[in-house]
Amino acid sequence: MALCPGIMTTNFADHSGGGLNRPPKAMTQTPKQVVSTAIKELQSRKKPTILTHFTDKLFDFMFRFYSRKAIVSTMGKMGSKP
């Protein structure tokens, strides 16, 4: 099983110097939520890859229709500082 948790709410950003550039809460999960989803999916054994958050599933679906170049360009713009 491959677990792809996406963005989690931890103190990593505070300790790495990126505390001001936080993602919206609607796009994040707590570690407890990720573990809960992982255990549930592991017990069901339906899929080899687990995307734990709705936004990750949405991005996975949307990126099927984009070229790799467009995806890299979009992600680069999202990560750049103003």
LOKOL-221391 format. One line per 10 residues: for each residue x, y, z of N, C-alpha, C, O. Coordinates in Angstrom, 1 decimal, decimal comma. Each point is the difference from the previous one (the first is absolute). Example, Ala and Ser with C-alpha at 12.3 -4.5 7.8 and 13.67 -1.06 7.14 Angstrom:
<pts>
13,2/-5,7/7,8/-0,9/1,2/0,0/0,9/1,2/0,0/1,0/0,0/0,7; -1,4/1,1/-1,4/0,9/1,1/0,0/-0,8/1,1/0,8/0,5/1,1/0,1
</pts>
This chain:
<pts>
0,8/-1,2/0,0/-0,8/1,2/0,0/0,9/1,2/0,0/1,0/0,1/0,7; -1,4/0,9/-1,5/0,7/1,3/-0,1/-0,9/1,0/0,6/-1,1/0,2/-0,4; 1,6/0,5/1,4/-0,8/1,1/0,7/0,5/1,3/-0,4/1,1/0,3/0,1; -2,0/0,5/-0,7/0,3/1,4/-0,4/-0,9/1,0/0,8/-1,1/0,3/-0,4; 1,7/0,1/1,5/-0,8/0,8/0,9/-0,3/1,5/-0,4/-0,9/0,6/0,5; 1,7/-0,1/-1,4/-0,2/1,4/-0,4/0,5/1,0/1,1/1,0/-0,3/0,7; -1,7/1,4/-0,5/0,4/1,0/1,0/-0,5/-0,3/1,3/-1,2/-0,2/0,2; 2,1/0,1/0,8/-0,5/-0,2/1,4/0,3/1,2/0,9/1,0/0,7/-0,3; -1,8/-0,5/1,3/0,2/1,1/0,9/1,0/-0,5/1,1/-0,4/-0,8/0,9; 1,6/1,2/-1,0/1,1/-0,3/1,0/0,7/1,3/0,3/-0,3/1,1/-0,5
1,3/-1,2/1,4/0,8/1,2/0,3/1,2/0,1/-0,9/0,9/0,9/0,2; -0,8/-1,7/-1,3/1,1/0,1/-0,9/0,3/1,3/-0,6/1,1/0,5/0,0; -2,2/0,2/-0,4/0,2/1,3/-0,7/0,5/1,0/1,0/0,8/0,9/-0,3; -1,2/-1,0/1,6/0,5/1,0/1,0/1,5/-0,2/0,2/0,8/1,0/0,2; -0,3/-2,2/-0,2/1,4/-0,3/0,3/0,9/0,1/-1,3/1,2/0,1/0,2; -1,8/-0,1/-1,3/0,8/0,0/-1,3/0,1/1,4/-0,5/0,6/0,3/-1,1; -1,3/0,7/1,7/0,0/1,4/-0,5/-1,1/0,3/-0,9/0,0/1,1/-0,6; -0,9/-2,0/0,3/-1,1/0,3/-0,9/-1,3/0,2/0,7/-1,1/-0,2/-0,6; 1,1/0,7/1,8/-1,2/0,1/0,8/-1,0/1,0/-0,5/-1,2/-0,1/0,2; 1,7/1,1/-1,0/-0,9/1,0/-0,6/-0,8/-0,5/-1,2/-1,0/0,6/-0,3
1,5/-1,6/-0,4/-0,6/-0,4/-1,2/-0,7/-1,3/0,2/0,4/-1,1/-0,5; -1,5/1,1/1,3/-0,8/-1,2/0,3/-1,1/-0,3/-1,0/-0,6/1,0/-0,6; 0,4/-2,2/0,3/-1,1/-0,3/-0,9/-1,4/0,2/0,7/0,0/0,0/1,2; -1,1/0,1/-2,0/-1,3/0,2/0,6/-0,4/-1,3/0,8/0,4/-1,1/-0,4; -1,1/1,3/1,5/-0,4/-1,1/0,9/-0,8/-1,0/-0,8/0,1/-1,2/0,4; -0,9/1,6/-1,4/-0,8/-0,9/-0,7/0,9/-1,0/-0,8/-0,6/-1,1/-0,4; 1,8/1,4/0,2/0,9/-0,9/-0,8/0,9/-0,9/0,9/0,8/-0,8/-0,5; -0,9/0,9/1,8/0,9/-0,7/0,9/-0,8/-1,0/0,8/-1,2/0,0/0,1; 2,0/-0,9/0,5/-0,5/-1,1/0,9/0,9/-0,1/1,2/1,2/0,4/-0,1; -1,7/-0,9/1,2/0,8/-0,2/1,2/0,6/-1,4/-0,2/-0,5/-0,8/-0,8
1,7/0,5/1,4/0,5/-1,3/-0,1/-0,9/-1,1/0,5/0,0/-1,1/-0,5; -0,9/1,4/1,5/-1,0/-1,0/0,5/-1,0/-0,3/-1,1/-0,3/-1,2/-0,2; -0,1/2,1/-0,6/-0,9/-0,2/-1,1/0,7/-0,9/-1,1/-0,7/-0,9/-0,5; 1,9/1,1/0,2/0,8/-0,7/-1,0/0,1/-1,5/0,5/-0,3/-0,9/-0,8; 0,7/0,7/2,1/0,1/-1,3/0,5/-1,3/-0,8/0,0/-0,1/-1,2/-0,3; -1,0/1,9/0,7/-1,3/-0,6/0,0/-0,4/-0,5/-1,4/-0,5/-1,1/-0,1; 0,7/2,0/-0,9/-0,3/-0,4/-1,4/0,9/-1,2/-0,4/-0,5/-0,9/-0,7; 1,7/1,0/1,0/1,0/-1,1/-0,4/-0,4/-1,3/0,6/0,0/-1,1/-0,7; -0,4/1,0/2,0/-0,4/-1,2/0,6/-1,3/-0,6/-0,6/-0,1/-1,2/-0,3; -0,8/2,1/0,1/-1,3/-0,4/-0,7/0,3/-0,6/-1,4/-0,6/-1,0/-0,3
1,4/1,7/-0,5/0,2/-0,5/-1,3/0,9/-1,3/0,0/-0,2/-0,8/-0,9; 1,1/0,7/1,8/0,8/-1,2/0,1/-0,8/-1,2/0,3/0,2/-1,1/-0,5; -1,2/1,3/1,4/-0,9/-1,1/0,4/-0,9/-0,4/-1,2/-0,3/-1,2/-0,1; -0,1/2,1/-0,7/-0,9/-0,3/-1,1/0,8/-0,6/-1,2/-0,5/-0,8/-0,7; 1,8/1,2/0,6/0,9/-0,6/-1,1/-0,6/0,1/-1,4/0,1/-1,0/-0,8; -0,8/2,1/0,5/-0,6/0,1/-1,3/1,0/0,7/-1,0/0,0/-0,4/-1,2; 0,8/1,3/1,6/0,9/0,8/-0,9/1,4/-0,1/0,5/0,3/0,0/1,2; 0,7/0,0/-2,2/1,4/0,0/0,4/0,5/1,4/0,4/1,0/0,1/0,7; -1,7/0,9/-1,2/0,5/1,4/0,3/-1,2/0,7/0,7/-1,1/0,0/-0,5; 1,5/0,7/1,6/-1,0/0,7/0,8/0,3/1,5/0,0/1,1/0,4/0,4
-2,1/0,4/-0,9/0,1/1,4/0,1/-1,0/0,4/1,1/-1,2/-0,3/-0,1; 1,7/0,9/1,1/-0,8/0,1/1,3/-0,9/1,3/0,0/-0,8/0,0/0,9; 1,0/0,9/-1,7/-0,8/1,2/0,0/-0,7/0,3/-1,3/0,5/-0,3/-1,0; -1,7/0,9/1,1/-0,8/0,3/-1,2/0,8/0,8/-1,0/-0,1/-0,2/-1,2; 0,8/1,3/1,7/0,7/0,8/-1,0/1,1/-0,7/-0,7/0,2/0,2/-1,2; 0,4/-1,2/1,8/1,0/-0,8/-0,7/-0,6/-0,9/-1,0/0,5/-0,1/-1,1; -1,7/-0,4/1,4/-0,7/-0,8/-1,0/-0,4/0,9/-1,2/0,0/-0,5/-1,2; -0,5/1,7/1,5/-0,4/0,9/-1,1/1,2/0,4/-0,9/-0,1/0,0/-1,2; 1,2/0,3/1,9/1,2/0,4/-0,8/0,5/-1,2/-0,9/0,4/0,1/-1,1; -0,5/-1,3/1,7/0,4/-1,2/-0,7/-0,9/-0,2/-1,3/0,5/-0,3/-1,1
-1,7/0,5/1,3/-1,0/-0,1/-1,2/0,3/1,1/-1,0/0,1/-0,3/-1,2; 0,0/1,5/1,7/0,2/1,2/-1,0/1,3/-0,1/-0,8/0,0/0,3/-1,1; 1,1/-0,8/1,8/1,3/-0,1/-0,7/0,0/-1,0/-1,0/1,0/-0,1/-0,8; -1,9/-0,8/0,7/-0,1/-1,0/-1,1/-0,2/0,7/-1,3/0,4/-0,6/-1,1; -0,9/1,8/1,1/-0,3/0,7/-1,3/1,0/1,0/-0,3/-0,2/0,7/-1,0; 1,3/-0,5/1,7/1,0/1,0/-0,2/1,3/-0,7/-0,4/0,2/-1,2/0,3; 0,6/1,9/-1,1/1,4/-0,5/-0,3/0,9/0,1/1,2/-0,3/0,8/0,9; 1,3/-1,5/-0,9/1,0/0,1/1,2/0,6/1,4/0,0/0,2/0,5/1,1; 0,0/0,1/-2,2/0,5/1,4/0,0/-0,9/1,0/0,6/0,4/0,8/0,8; -1,7/-1,0/-1,1/-1,0/0,9/0,6/-0,1/-0,2/1,5/-0,2/1,0/0,8
0,3/-2,2/-0,3/-0,1/-0,3/1,4/1,2/0,6/0,7/-0,2/0,6/1,1; 1,4/-0,8/-1,6/1,2/0,6/0,6/-0,1/1,5/0,1/0,4/0,6/1,0; -0,9/0,0/-2,1/-0,1/1,5/0,0/-1,0/0,5/1,0/0,3/0,9/0,7; -1,4/-1,6/-0,6/-1,1/0,4/1,0/0,5/-0,2/1,4/-0,1/0,9/0,8; 0,8/-2,0/-0,5/0,5/-0,2/1,3/1,1/1,0/0,4/0,1/0,4/1,1; 0,7/-0,1/-2,1/1,0/1,0/0,2/-0,5/1,4/0,4/0,5/0,7/0,9; -1,6/-0,3/-1,6/-0,7/1,2/0,3/-0,6/0,0/1,4/0,0/1,0/0,7; -0,5/-2,1/-0,3/-0,7/-0,1/1,3/1,1/0,1/1,2/-0,4/0,5/1,0; 1,6/-1,0/-1,3/1,0/0,0/1,1/0,8/1,2/0,0/0,8/0,2/1,0; -0,9/0,7/-2,0/0,9/1,2/0,0/-0,6/1,0/1,0/-1,2/0,1/0,2
2,2/0,6/0,4/-0,4/1,1/0,9/-0,3/1,3/-0,7/0,6/0,3/-1,0; -1,6/0,4/1,5/-0,4/1,3/-0,7/1,1/1,0/0,0/-0,2/1,1/-0,5
</pts>
